Amino acid sequence: MLVVTHEMMFAKEVADRVIYMCDGVIEEQGPPAELFSSPKSDRLKSF
């Protein structure tokens, strides 16, 4: 199932995999624990 949301805490709790997109481009993707604990892209860090 694919869910699109801006609610990051919801995504962190329910997702198996998170894809962060900005301006139609995938900036970063991976397991929620990894993505939220150590984001690599500056855009995700500032989001």
TILUMFI-143749 format. One record per atom (N, C-alpha, C): residue number from 1; residue in three letters; atom name; x, y, z. Coordinates in nm, 4 decimals. Example, Ala and Ser with C-alpha at 12.3 -4.5 7.8 and 13.67 -1.06 7.14 Angstrom:
+-----+-----+------+----------+----------+----------+
:   n : res : atom :        x :        y :        z :
+-----+-----+------+----------+----------+----------+
:   1 : ALA :    N :   1.3190 :  -0.5690 :   0.7800 :
:   1 : ALA :   CA :   1.2300 :  -0.4500 :   0.7800 :
:   1 : ALA :    C :   1.3200 :  -0.3300 :   0.7800 :
:   2 : SER :    N :   1.2850 :  -0.2250 :   0.7080 :
:   2 : SER :   CA :   1.3670 :  -0.1060 :   0.7140 :
:   2 : SER :    C :   1.2900 :   0.0030 :   0.7870 :
+-----+-----+------+----------+----------+----------+
END
This chain:
+-----+-----+------+----------+----------+----------+
:   n : res : atom :        x :        y :        z :
+-----+-----+------+----------+----------+----------+
:   1 : MET :    N :   0.0852 :  -0.1161 :   0.0000 :
:   1 : MET :   CA :   0.0000 :   0.0000 :   0.0000 :
:   1 : MET :    C :   0.0904 :   0.1232 :   0.0000 :
:   2 : LEU :    N :   0.0518 :   0.2196 :  -0.0753 :
:   2 : LEU :   CA :   0.1229 :   0.3468 :  -0.0830 :
:   2 : LEU :    C :   0.0379 :   0.4540 :  -0.0146 :
:   3 : VAL :    N :   0.0993 :   0.5277 :   0.0773 :
:   3 : VAL :   CA :   0.0312 :   0.6368 :   0.1460 :
:   3 : VAL :    C :   0.1156 :   0.7624 :   0.1289 :
:   4 : VAL :    N :   0.0533 :   0.8699 :   0.0887 :
:   4 : VAL :   CA :   0.1217 :   0.9978 :   0.0755 :
:   4 : VAL :    C :   0.0770 :   1.0864 :   0.1910 :
:   5 : THR :    N :   0.1739 :   1.1420 :   0.2647 :
:   5 : THR :   CA :   0.1408 :   1.2236 :   0.3809 :
:   5 : THR :    C :   0.2499 :   1.3258 :   0.4085 :
:   6 : HIS :    N :   0.2122 :   1.4324 :   0.4749 :
:   6 : HIS :   CA :   0.3085 :   1.5288 :   0.5261 :
:   6 : HIS :    C :   0.3277 :   1.5084 :   0.6765 :
:   7 : GLU :    N :   0.2518 :   1.4163 :   0.7327 :
:   7 : GLU :   CA :   0.2607 :   1.3862 :   0.8754 :
:   7 : GLU :    C :   0.3768 :   1.2901 :   0.8988 :
:   8 : MET :    N :   0.4916 :   1.3445 :   0.9305 :
:   8 : MET :   CA :   0.6133 :   1.2638 :   0.9408 :
:   8 : MET :    C :   0.6085 :   1.1632 :   1.0564 :
:   9 : MET :    N :   0.5484 :   1.1997 :   1.1671 :
:   9 : MET :   CA :   0.5414 :   1.1057 :   1.2799 :
:   9 : MET :    C :   0.4519 :   0.9872 :   1.2458 :
:  10 : PHE :    N :   0.3438 :   1.0123 :   1.1724 :
:  10 : PHE :   CA :   0.2573 :   0.9038 :   1.1266 :
:  10 : PHE :    C :   0.3359 :   0.8104 :   1.0359 :
:  11 : ALA :    N :   0.4086 :   0.8660 :   0.9411 :
:  11 : ALA :   CA :   0.4888 :   0.7847 :   0.8491 :
:  11 : ALA :    C :   0.5926 :   0.7038 :   0.9254 :
:  12 : LYS :    N :   0.6547 :   0.7654 :   1.0229 :
:  12 : LYS :   CA :   0.7569 :   0.6966 :   1.1029 :
:  12 : LYS :    C :   0.6990 :   0.5765 :   1.1773 :
:  13 : GLU :    N :   0.5758 :   0.5908 :   1.2265 :
:  13 : GLU :   CA :   0.5132 :   0.4846 :   1.3051 :
:  13 : GLU :    C :   0.4595 :   0.3695 :   1.2207 :
:  14 : VAL :    N :   0.4070 :   0.3976 :   1.1015 :
:  14 : VAL :   CA :   0.3360 :   0.2929 :   1.0273 :
:  14 : VAL :    C :   0.4097 :   0.2389 :   0.9050 :
:  15 : ALA :    N :   0.5120 :   0.3074 :   0.8582 :
:  15 : ALA :   CA :   0.5751 :   0.2681 :   0.7320 :
:  15 : ALA :    C :   0.6838 :   0.1626 :   0.7499 :
:  16 : ASP :    N :   0.6979 :   0.0806 :   0.6473 :
:  16 : ASP :   CA :   0.8106 :  -0.0114 :   0.6378 :
:  16 : ASP :    C :   0.9262 :   0.0567 :   0.5644 :
:  17 : ARG :    N :   0.8905 :   0.1492 :   0.4769 :
:  17 : ARG :   CA :   0.9868 :   0.2223 :   0.3960 :
:  17 : ARG :    C :   0.9320 :   0.3629 :   0.3727 :
:  18 : VAL :    N :   1.0198 :   0.4628 :   0.3798 :
:  18 : VAL :   CA :   0.9804 :   0.6012 :   0.3599 :
:  18 : VAL :    C :   1.0572 :   0.6576 :   0.2407 :
:  19 : ILE :    N :   0.9859 :   0.7303 :   0.1572 :
:  19 : ILE :   CA :   1.0489 :   0.8010 :   0.0454 :
:  19 : ILE :    C :   1.0217 :   0.9486 :   0.0661 :
:  20 : TYR :    N :   1.1268 :   1.0280 :   0.0743 :
:  20 : TYR :   CA :   1.1136 :   1.1728 :   0.0886 :
:  20 : TYR :    C :   1.1339 :   1.2355 :  -0.0492 :
:  21 : MET :    N :   1.0315 :   1.3077 :  -0.0950 :
:  21 : MET :   CA :   1.0376 :   1.3724 :  -0.2265 :
:  21 : MET :    C :   1.0308 :   1.5234 :  -0.2105 :
:  22 : CYS :    N :   1.1001 :   1.5928 :  -0.2996 :
:  22 : CYS :   CA :   1.0965 :   1.7381 :  -0.3026 :
:  22 : CYS :    C :   1.0959 :   1.7824 :  -0.4484 :
:  23 : ASP :    N :   0.9973 :   1.8608 :  -0.4866 :
:  23 : ASP :   CA :   0.9834 :   1.9082 :  -0.6249 :
:  23 : ASP :    C :   0.9789 :   1.7931 :  -0.7251 :
:  24 : GLY :    N :   0.9134 :   1.6833 :  -0.6868 :
:  24 : GLY :   CA :   0.8965 :   1.5696 :  -0.7765 :
:  24 : GLY :    C :   1.0184 :   1.4802 :  -0.7894 :
:  25 : VAL :    N :   1.1204 :   1.5034 :  -0.7090 :
:  25 : VAL :   CA :   1.2440 :   1.4252 :  -0.7143 :
:  25 : VAL :    C :   1.2619 :   1.3516 :  -0.5819 :
:  26 : ILE :    N :   1.2963 :   1.2228 :  -0.5888 :
:  26 : ILE :   CA :   1.3241 :   1.1466 :  -0.4668 :
:  26 : ILE :    C :   1.4573 :   1.1948 :  -0.4105 :
:  27 : GLU :    N :   1.4523 :   1.2544 :  -0.2930 :
:  27 : GLU :   CA :   1.5727 :   1.3045 :  -0.2263 :
:  27 : GLU :    C :   1.6400 :   1.1944 :  -0.1454 :
:  28 : GLU :    N :   1.5568 :   1.1115 :  -0.0808 :
:  28 : GLU :   CA :   1.6109 :   1.0103 :   0.0080 :
:  28 : GLU :    C :   1.5051 :   0.9030 :   0.0316 :
:  29 : GLN :    N :   1.5492 :   0.7806 :   0.0564 :
:  29 : GLN :   CA :   1.4560 :   0.6725 :   0.0858 :
:  29 : GLN :    C :   1.5237 :   0.5694 :   0.1738 :
:  30 : GLY :    N :   1.4414 :   0.4970 :   0.2495 :
:  30 : GLY :   CA :   1.4941 :   0.3931 :   0.3354 :
:  30 : GLY :    C :   1.3991 :   0.3614 :   0.4488 :
:  31 : PRO :    N :   1.4442 :   0.2769 :   0.5405 :
:  31 : PRO :   CA :   1.3625 :   0.2434 :   0.6583 :
:  31 : PRO :    C :   1.3424 :   0.3682 :   0.7446 :
:  32 : PRO :    N :   1.2247 :   0.3816 :   0.8052 :
:  32 : PRO :   CA :   1.1953 :   0.5020 :   0.8839 :
:  32 : PRO :    C :   1.2983 :   0.5312 :   0.9930 :
:  33 : ALA :    N :   1.3411 :   0.4296 :   1.0661 :
:  33 : ALA :   CA :   1.4358 :   0.4530 :   1.1758 :
:  33 : ALA :    C :   1.5649 :   0.5154 :   1.1238 :
:  34 : GLU :    N :   1.6130 :   0.4664 :   1.0121 :
:  34 : GLU :   CA :   1.7360 :   0.5185 :   0.9528 :
:  34 : GLU :    C :   1.7156 :   0.6583 :   0.8948 :
:  35 : LEU :    N :   1.6063 :   0.6749 :   0.8232 :
:  35 : LEU :   CA :   1.5792 :   0.8012 :   0.7557 :
:  35 : LEU :    C :   1.5605 :   0.9163 :   0.8542 :
:  36 : PHE :    N :   1.4890 :   0.8912 :   0.9624 :
:  36 : PHE :   CA :   1.4606 :   0.9978 :   1.0576 :
:  36 : PHE :    C :   1.5737 :   1.0199 :   1.1579 :
:  37 : SER :    N :   1.6518 :   0.9183 :   1.1861 :
:  37 : SER :   CA :   1.7593 :   0.9356 :   1.2846 :
:  37 : SER :    C :   1.8851 :   0.9974 :   1.2246 :
:  38 : SER :    N :   1.9109 :   0.9716 :   1.0967 :
:  38 : SER :   CA :   2.0311 :   1.0290 :   1.0351 :
:  38 : SER :    C :   2.0060 :   1.0607 :   0.8878 :
:  39 : PRO :    N :   1.9269 :   1.1650 :   0.8620 :
:  39 : PRO :   CA :   1.9013 :   1.2033 :   0.7228 :
:  39 : PRO :    C :   2.0306 :   1.2513 :   0.6565 :
:  40 : LYS :    N :   2.0451 :   1.2193 :   0.5284 :
:  40 : LYS :   CA :   2.1659 :   1.2566 :   0.4559 :
:  40 : LYS :    C :   2.1483 :   1.3861 :   0.3768 :
:  41 : SER :    N :   2.0307 :   1.4077 :   0.3213 :
:  41 : SER :   CA :   2.0104 :   1.5261 :   0.2375 :
:  41 : SER :    C :   1.9808 :   1.6484 :   0.3237 :
:  42 : ASP :    N :   2.0289 :   1.7633 :   0.2792 :
:  42 : ASP :   CA :   2.0045 :   1.8885 :   0.3517 :
:  42 : ASP :    C :   1.8565 :   1.9235 :   0.3535 :
:  43 : ARG :    N :   1.7851 :   1.8918 :   0.2448 :
:  43 : ARG :   CA :   1.6427 :   1.9222 :   0.2398 :
:  43 : ARG :    C :   1.5637 :   1.8445 :   0.3442 :
:  44 : LEU :    N :   1.5968 :   1.7169 :   0.3605 :
:  44 : LEU :   CA :   1.5273 :   1.6369 :   0.4615 :
:  44 : LEU :    C :   1.5651 :   1.6846 :   0.6016 :
:  45 : LYS :    N :   1.6884 :   1.7207 :   0.6217 :
:  45 : LYS :   CA :   1.7308 :   1.7731 :   0.7527 :
:  45 : LYS :    C :   1.6520 :   1.8978 :   0.7896 :
:  46 : SER :    N :   1.6282 :   1.9853 :   0.6921 :
:  46 : SER :   CA :   1.5576 :   2.1096 :   0.7210 :
:  46 : SER :    C :   1.4070 :   2.0917 :   0.7275 :
:  47 : PHE :    N :   1.3550 :   1.9832 :   0.6661 :
:  47 : PHE :   CA :   1.2117 :   1.9584 :   0.6686 :
:  47 : PHE :    C :   1.1694 :   1.9213 :   0.8079 :
+-----+-----+------+----------+----------+----------+
END
